[in-house]
Amino acid sequence: MSGDSEKYWYNLTTGEVEKGFESPAIDRAGPFDTAEEASRALDIIRERSRAWAEEEAREDGGFSGGSAGS
């Protein structure tokens, strides 16, 4: 698994960007391809979470009273 050990991680405890497995997994977010991407980890996580929530809401809305396959 040398691939992920060469990537960048955001340390959720310290707020630092790290390369490889410097900190315990519970403290890391990632992996990211670049240090710049890792430094934006919290924004990226928020953006992805918002997109997933919106997608889930659309899917849930599709099951209420719609006529599928008419």
C-alpha positions in Angstrom: 0.0 0.0 0.0 2.8 2.4 -0.8 0.3 4.6 -2.8 -1.5 6.1 0.1 1.7 6.4 2.1 2.9 8.8 -0.6 -0.3 11.0 -0.5 -1.2 13.9 1.7 -3.4 13.9 4.7 -5.0 16.6 6.9 -4.5 16.1 10.6 -7.9 16.9 12.2 -6.2 17.4 15.7 -3.4 19.7 14.8 -4.7 21.2 11.5 -1.4 20.3 9.8 -0.9 18.8 6.4 1.1 15.6 6.6 2.7 13.3 3.9 2.2 9.6 4.5 1.0 8.0 7.7 2.5 10.3 10.3 -0.5 10.3 12.6 -3.0 7.7 13.8 -5.8 7.0 11.3 -8.4 8.5 13.6 -6.7 11.9 13.4 -6.4 11.9 9.6 -8.6 13.0 6.7 -7.7 12.0 3.2 -5.9 10.9 1.3 -5.4 13.8 -1.1 -3.1 14.0 -4.1 -1.5 17.3 -3.2 -0.6 19.3 -0.1 -2.8 22.2 -1.3 -5.8 19.9 -1.6 -5.1 18.5 1.9 -4.9 22.0 3.3 -8.5 22.5 2.0 -9.7 19.3 3.6 -12.4 20.8 5.8 -13.9 22.8 2.9 -13.8 19.7 0.6 -15.4 17.5 3.3 -18.1 20.2 3.8 -18.7 20.5 0.0 -19.0 16.7 -0.4 -21.3 16.3 2.6 -23.6 19.0 1.2 -23.7 17.4 -2.2 -24.4 14.0 -0.7 -27.2 15.5 1.5 -28.7 17.2 -1.5 -28.5 14.0 -3.6 -30.1 12.0 -0.8 -32.9 14.6 -0.4 -33.6 14.4 -4.2 -33.7 10.6 -4.0 -36.0 10.6 -1.0 -38.3 13.1 -2.7 -38.5 10.8 -5.7 -40.3 8.1 -3.6 -43.1 10.3 -2.3 -46.2 10.1 -4.4 -44.4 9.9 -7.8 -45.5 7.5 -10.5 -42.5 5.5 -11.6 -42.5 3.7 -14.9 -45.8 5.0 -16.3 
